[in-house]
Amino acid sequence: MSSLTTEWTSLRTQVLEYRSQIGLSLRVTVAAVVSYVLAQLLHIPLPLWTVLTAVILTQVSFGKSVKATFDYLVGTLCGAIYAGALAALLPHESQFGLVVVLAIAVAPLALIGAINPTFSAATFTGVLVLLIPSITHVGPVESALYRVIEVAIGGLTALAISLLVLPARANTLTIQAAAQVLALMARYLPDLLSCLMHGRDEAAIVRLQDAIGKASALSDATAAEAKHERINFLAPEFSAAPLLRTLQRLRHDFVIVARAASVPLPEAFQTRLGPQLTRVSKMAGDYLRQSADALSARRNAPPVAPVNTALDDFATAVTEARREGLTLPLPVDDVERVFALAFALDQLRGNFRDLERAVSEAAKWR
């Protein structure tokens, strides 16, 4: 019984960990099936393109699907109109004629797509409009019309499925990504501060910094997608900008601490500041971890007062060490690192206060 319970818990954990990927897989599958059925019911000559469009435009979030569908429809319409008109006006019954018309069609469409990514589907559409008639035996105008219809059906199917089947909101994904950034920071900060007392593992620090950078980039990308969801009947207004700005400032604080921790503190400062630094490490790491949990669960932020107390004690210890002249026999580089550390931790105090507000603001959004 215990083994069965353990296996069930492990399976449930894995499902929760990959719930976004599982949801996307289900949405893509449903979109493919529904678009094919619709293409058959509407007697579309080549349902392949309807199904492919639905699969391509069913994205990881509804906001991303909206953007992808809009761009794809605009590009398709542009390419279909241009290539259809070109095929109707220029004779291309011979192989040479088809090659000439294909070149005339592709060149400007590819240029427009390179200048503006919104029209990136125009080139692909133009090629289809010119070459598909030899397969389906329809005229160029009919080919262009069918291409627009196929994409419209596929795009609308993708939007409907993205909205109705296990919908993944971009705002939700943004908050999840931000929580991941905070969880990584909670791991990173104690390791980083410990470098001030001992040596540093450069490879481990670089790996953690890269992980935080990737998670931050993901949160920025999903926040951009969320702009396409801000329609009154689809979602209440929520702006992740304050949260993302705070995460960016926290990353800058970490960079300053990392520079200060390039080598351990002078022995006199290790003895004097060691207890306060250990307490700051624990309290700040705990606060970041609790903030990540609160963000994921949409709870109010944990109280920041314990971290502020630890930071106050550290600042007081630095001031007393300076007053006692502990910095006088040190090289300039060592003195600069001590005060850079003090500055970074003081900045951390203000950014933790902003983080508290941002996490509590996110708790209000459902």
C-alpha positions as CSV (number, residue, x, y, z in Angstrom):
1,M,0.0,0.0,0.0
2,S,2.9,2.3,0.9
3,S,4.6,1.6,-2.5
4,L,1.3,2.3,-4.3
5,T,1.0,5.6,-2.5
6,T,4.5,6.6,-3.3
7,E,4.1,5.8,-7.0
8,W,0.9,7.8,-7.1
9,T,2.5,10.8,-5.4
10,S,5.4,10.6,-7.9
11,L,3.1,10.4,-10.9
12,R,1.0,13.3,-9.6
13,T,4.1,15.4,-9.1
14,Q,5.3,14.7,-12.6
15,V,1.9,15.6,-14.0
16,L,1.8,18.9,-12.1
17,E,5.4,19.7,-13.2
18,Y,4.5,19.2,-16.9
19,R,0.9,20.4,-16.8
20,S,1.6,23.2,-19.3
21,Q,3.2,20.9,-21.8
22,I,0.4,18.3,-21.3
23,G,-2.2,21.0,-21.8
24,L,-0.6,22.2,-25.0
25,S,-0.4,18.6,-26.3
26,L,-4.1,18.1,-25.7
27,R,-5.0,21.4,-27.3
28,V,-3.0,20.7,-30.4
29,T,-4.5,17.2,-30.7
30,V,-8.1,18.6,-30.4
31,A,-7.3,21.4,-32.8
32,A,-6.0,19.0,-35.4
33,V,-9.1,16.7,-35.2
34,V,-11.6,19.5,-35.1
35,S,-10.0,21.4,-38.0
36,Y,-10.0,18.2,-40.1
37,V,-13.7,17.5,-39.4
38,L,-14.6,21.1,-40.3
39,A,-12.6,20.9,-43.5
40,Q,-14.5,17.7,-44.5
41,L,-17.9,19.2,-43.6
42,L,-17.1,22.3,-45.7
43,H,-15.7,20.3,-48.6
44,I,-12.3,22.0,-48.5
45,P,-10.3,20.6,-51.5
46,L,-7.1,20.2,-49.5
47,P,-7.8,19.8,-45.7
48,L,-4.1,19.3,-45.1
49,W,-3.5,23.1,-44.9
50,T,-6.4,23.6,-42.6
51,V,-5.1,21.0,-40.1
52,L,-1.5,22.3,-40.4
53,T,-2.7,25.9,-39.7
54,A,-4.7,24.8,-36.7
55,V,-1.7,22.9,-35.3
56,I,0.8,25.7,-36.0
57,L,-1.4,28.4,-34.4
58,T,-2.3,26.5,-31.3
59,Q,0.3,28.0,-29.0
60,V,1.3,27.5,-25.4
61,S,-0.9,30.4,-24.2
62,F,-4.1,32.0,-25.6
63,G,-2.3,35.4,-25.9
64,K,0.4,33.8,-28.1
65,S,-2.3,32.1,-30.2
66,V,-4.0,35.4,-30.8
67,K,-0.8,37.1,-31.9
68,A,0.2,34.1,-34.1
69,T,-3.3,33.9,-35.7
70,F,-3.4,37.6,-36.5
71,D,0.0,37.6,-38.1
72,Y,-0.7,34.4,-40.0
73,L,-4.0,35.6,-41.4
74,V,-2.5,39.0,-42.4
75,G,0.4,37.3,-44.1
76,T,-1.8,34.8,-45.8
77,L,-4.2,37.4,-47.1
78,C,-1.4,39.5,-48.5
79,G,0.3,36.6,-50.2
80,A,-2.9,35.2,-51.6
81,I,-4.1,38.5,-53.1
82,Y,-0.7,39.2,-54.7
83,A,0.1,35.8,-56.0
84,G,-3.5,35.2,-57.1
85,A,-3.6,38.4,-59.1
86,L,-0.1,37.7,-60.5
87,A,-1.1,34.2,-61.6
88,A,-4.3,35.4,-63.2
89,L,-2.5,38.2,-65.2
90,L,0.7,36.5,-66.3
91,P,0.5,33.3,-68.4
92,H,2.6,30.5,-67.0
93,E,1.5,27.3,-68.8
94,S,5.1,26.3,-69.5
95,Q,7.7,25.3,-67.0
96,F,9.8,28.4,-67.9
97,G,6.8,30.7,-67.5
98,L,5.9,29.2,-64.1
99,V,9.5,29.7,-62.9
100,V,9.4,33.3,-64.0
101,V,6.1,34.0,-62.3
102,L,7.3,32.2,-59.2
103,A,10.3,34.4,-59.0
104,I,8.3,37.5,-59.5
105,A,5.9,36.4,-56.8
106,V,8.4,35.3,-54.2
107,A,10.9,38.2,-54.4
108,P,8.7,41.0,-53.1
109,L,6.8,38.8,-50.6
110,A,10.1,37.6,-49.1
111,L,11.3,41.2,-48.9
112,I,8.1,42.3,-47.1
113,G,8.3,39.3,-44.7
114,A,12.0,40.2,-43.9
115,I,11.1,43.8,-43.2
116,N,8.0,43.1,-41.2
117,P,7.6,39.6,-39.5
118,T,3.8,40.0,-39.5
119,F,3.9,39.2,-43.2
120,S,6.2,36.2,-42.8
121,A,3.5,33.8,-44.0
122,A,3.0,35.8,-47.2
123,T,5.9,34.1,-49.1
124,F,4.7,30.6,-48.1
125,T,1.2,31.4,-49.2
126,G,2.3,32.9,-52.5
127,V,4.1,29.7,-53.4
128,L,1.1,27.6,-52.5
129,V,-1.3,29.7,-54.6
130,L,1.0,29.3,-57.6
131,L,1.8,25.6,-57.3
132,I,-1.3,24.0,-55.7
133,P,-3.5,24.4,-58.8
134,S,-1.4,21.7,-60.5
135,I,-2.4,19.3,-57.7
136,T,-6.0,20.3,-57.1
137,H,-6.8,21.4,-60.7
138,V,-8.3,24.7,-59.8
139,G,-7.6,28.2,-61.2
140,P,-5.3,30.7,-59.5
141,V,-8.1,32.8,-58.1
142,E,-9.8,29.8,-56.6
143,S,-6.5,28.6,-55.2
144,A,-6.0,32.0,-53.5
145,L,-9.6,32.0,-52.2
146,Y,-9.3,28.4,-50.8
147,R,-6.0,29.2,-49.2
148,V,-7.6,32.1,-47.3
149,I,-10.5,29.9,-46.3
150,E,-8.2,27.1,-45.1
151,V,-6.2,29.5,-43.0
152,A,-9.3,31.2,-41.6
153,I,-10.8,27.9,-40.5
154,G,-7.6,26.7,-39.0
155,G,-6.9,29.9,-37.3
156,L,-10.4,30.3,-35.8
157,T,-10.2,26.6,-34.7
158,A,-6.9,27.2,-33.0
159,L,-8.2,30.3,-31.1
160,A,-11.4,28.5,-30.0
161,I,-9.5,25.4,-28.8
162,S,-6.9,27.6,-27.0
163,L,-9.7,29.4,-25.2
164,L,-11.9,26.4,-24.4
165,V,-9.6,23.4,-23.8
166,L,-7.5,23.7,-20.7
167,P,-6.8,27.3,-21.5
168,A,-3.4,28.6,-20.5
169,R,-3.4,32.3,-19.8
170,A,-0.3,34.3,-20.6
171,N,-0.6,36.2,-17.3
172,T,-0.7,32.9,-15.4
173,L,2.4,31.7,-17.3
174,T,4.1,35.0,-16.5
175,I,3.5,34.7,-12.8
176,Q,4.7,31.1,-12.9
177,A,7.9,32.1,-14.6
178,A,8.4,34.9,-12.1
179,A,7.9,32.5,-9.3
180,Q,10.6,30.3,-10.9
181,V,13.0,33.2,-11.0
182,L,12.4,33.9,-7.3
183,A,12.9,30.2,-6.4
184,L,16.2,30.2,-8.3
185,M,17.3,33.4,-6.6
186,A,16.5,31.8,-3.2
187,R,19.0,29.0,-4.2
188,Y,21.5,31.4,-5.6
189,L,21.8,34.1,-2.9
190,P,23.0,31.9,0.0
191,D,25.5,30.2,-2.3
192,L,26.7,33.6,-3.5
193,L,27.0,35.1,0.0
194,S,28.9,32.1,1.2
195,C,31.6,33.0,-1.3
196,L,32.4,36.0,0.8
197,M,33.5,33.6,3.6
198,H,34.9,30.8,1.5
199,G,36.0,30.3,-2.0
200,R,33.6,30.4,-5.0
201,D,32.7,27.7,-7.5
202,E,32.7,29.6,-10.7
203,A,31.0,26.9,-12.7
204,A,28.1,26.6,-10.2
205,I,27.7,30.4,-10.1
206,V,27.6,30.6,-13.9
207,R,25.0,27.8,-14.1
208,L,22.7,29.5,-11.6
209,Q,23.1,32.9,-13.3
210,D,22.2,31.3,-16.7
211,A,19.2,29.6,-15.2
212,I,17.9,32.9,-13.7
213,G,18.5,34.6,-17.0
214,K,16.5,32.1,-19.0
215,A,13.7,32.1,-16.5
216,S,13.6,36.0,-16.6
217,A,13.6,35.9,-20.4
218,L,10.6,33.5,-20.3
219,S,8.7,35.8,-17.9
220,D,9.3,38.8,-20.2
221,A,8.2,36.9,-23.2
222,T,4.9,35.7,-21.7
223,A,4.2,39.2,-20.3
224,A,4.4,40.5,-23.9
225,E,1.9,37.8,-25.0
226,A,-0.4,38.8,-22.2
227,K,-1.0,42.1,-23.9
228,H,-3.1,40.3,-26.5
229,E,-5.4,38.9,-23.8
230,R,-6.4,42.2,-22.4
231,I,-9.9,42.2,-23.8
232,N,-12.6,43.0,-21.3
233,F,-14.7,39.9,-21.8
234,L,-11.7,37.6,-21.7
235,A,-9.7,38.8,-18.8
236,P,-9.5,41.4,-16.0
237,E,-6.7,43.9,-16.4
238,F,-3.4,42.8,-14.8
239,S,0.0,44.3,-15.5
240,A,3.1,42.2,-14.6
241,A,5.4,45.2,-15.3
242,P,6.0,46.1,-11.6
243,L,6.8,42.5,-10.8
244,L,9.2,42.2,-13.8
245,R,10.9,45.4,-13.0
246,T,11.5,44.3,-9.4
247,L,13.0,41.0,-10.7
248,Q,15.3,42.9,-13.0
249,R,16.5,45.1,-10.2
250,L,17.1,42.1,-8.0
251,R,19.2,40.5,-10.7
252,H,21.3,43.7,-10.8
253,D,21.8,43.5,-7.0
254,F,22.9,39.9,-7.4
255,V,25.5,41.0,-10.1
256,I,27.0,43.6,-7.6
257,V,27.1,40.9,-4.8
258,A,28.8,38.5,-7.3
259,R,31.5,41.1,-8.1
260,A,32.0,41.8,-4.4
261,A,32.3,38.0,-3.8
262,S,35.0,37.5,-6.4
263,V,37.3,36.7,-3.5
264,P,36.5,36.1,0.2
265,L,36.3,39.1,2.5
266,P,39.4,40.1,4.5
267,E,39.8,37.9,7.6
268,A,39.1,40.8,9.9
269,F,35.8,41.4,8.2
270,Q,34.9,37.7,8.0
271,T,35.3,37.6,11.8
272,R,33.3,40.8,12.4
273,L,30.6,40.5,9.7
274,G,30.3,36.7,9.5
275,P,27.4,36.2,11.9
276,Q,25.4,39.1,10.4
277,L,26.1,37.9,6.9
278,T,25.0,34.3,7.7
279,R,21.7,35.7,9.1
280,V,21.2,37.9,6.1
281,S,21.8,34.9,3.9
282,K,19.2,32.7,5.7
283,M,16.5,35.4,6.1
284,A,16.9,36.7,2.5
285,G,16.9,33.2,1.0
286,D,13.8,32.2,3.1
287,Y,12.0,35.4,2.0
288,L,12.7,34.8,-1.7
289,R,11.5,31.2,-1.4
290,Q,8.4,32.2,0.5
291,S,7.7,34.9,-2.0
292,A,8.0,32.3,-4.8
293,D,5.5,30.0,-3.0
294,A,3.1,32.9,-2.4
295,L,3.3,34.0,-6.0
296,S,2.5,30.5,-7.3
297,A,-0.4,30.1,-4.8
298,R,-1.7,33.7,-5.4
299,R,-1.2,34.5,-1.7
300,N,-0.2,37.8,-0.1
301,A,3.5,38.3,0.2
302,P,5.3,37.1,3.4
303,P,6.3,39.8,5.9
304,V,9.5,41.5,4.9
305,A,10.3,42.8,8.4
306,P,12.6,39.9,9.5
307,V,14.8,40.5,6.4
308,N,15.0,44.2,7.1
309,T,16.1,43.5,10.7
310,A,18.9,41.2,9.4
311,L,19.9,43.8,6.9
312,D,19.9,46.6,9.6
313,D,22.2,44.5,11.8
314,F,24.6,44.0,8.9
315,A,24.6,47.7,8.0
316,T,25.2,48.6,11.7
317,A,28.1,46.1,11.8
318,V,29.7,47.6,8.7
319,T,29.4,51.1,10.2
320,E,31.0,50.0,13.5
321,A,33.8,48.2,11.6
322,R,34.5,51.4,9.7
323,R,34.4,53.5,12.8
324,E,36.9,51.2,14.5
325,G,39.3,51.7,11.5
326,L,39.2,48.1,10.2
327,T,39.3,49.4,6.7
328,L,42.5,51.5,7.1
329,P,45.1,48.7,6.7
330,L,43.2,47.2,3.7
331,P,44.1,47.6,0.0
332,V,41.8,49.9,-1.9
333,D,40.3,47.0,-3.8
334,D,39.3,45.2,-0.6
335,V,37.7,48.4,0.8
336,E,35.8,48.9,-2.5
337,R,34.4,45.3,-2.3
338,V,33.3,45.7,1.3
339,F,31.3,48.9,0.5
340,A,30.0,47.5,-2.8
341,L,28.6,44.6,-0.8
342,A,27.0,47.0,1.7
343,F,25.5,49.0,-1.1
344,A,24.1,45.9,-2.8
345,L,22.5,44.7,0.4
346,D,21.0,48.1,1.0
347,Q,19.5,48.1,-2.5
348,L,18.2,44.6,-1.7
349,R,16.2,46.1,1.1
350,G,14.3,48.5,-1.2
351,N,13.7,45.9,-3.8
352,F,12.4,43.4,-1.3
353,R,9.9,46.1,-0.3
354,D,8.8,46.4,-3.9
355,L,8.7,42.7,-4.3
356,E,6.3,42.5,-1.3
357,R,3.9,44.9,-3.1
358,A,4.2,43.1,-6.4
359,V,3.5,39.7,-5.0
360,S,0.5,41.0,-3.0
361,E,-0.8,42.7,-6.2
362,A,-0.5,39.4,-8.1
363,A,-2.6,37.7,-5.4
364,K,-5.6,39.9,-6.3
365,W,-5.6,38.6,-9.9
366,R,-7.3,35.3,-10.8
